[in-house]
Amino acid sequence: MDNQMHYKNLDRKHVILINWSTLNAAGMHFHLKLLMAIPFYFTHILHFASW
């Protein structure tokens, strides 16, 4: 009984950890896309500003 409770608690922590790492990965992907898009937009703005 005591052991089973411990495993349930451990499992819950594990699920939270997995969700957190997935969110982190999604956030990193979004930030990378943003960082890659910034120079693209910046050159466009400069191009229009020079006209």
ABEGO torsion letter per residue (X at the ends): XAAAAAAAAAAAAAAAAAAAAAAAAAAAAAAAAAAAAAAAAAAAAAAAAAX
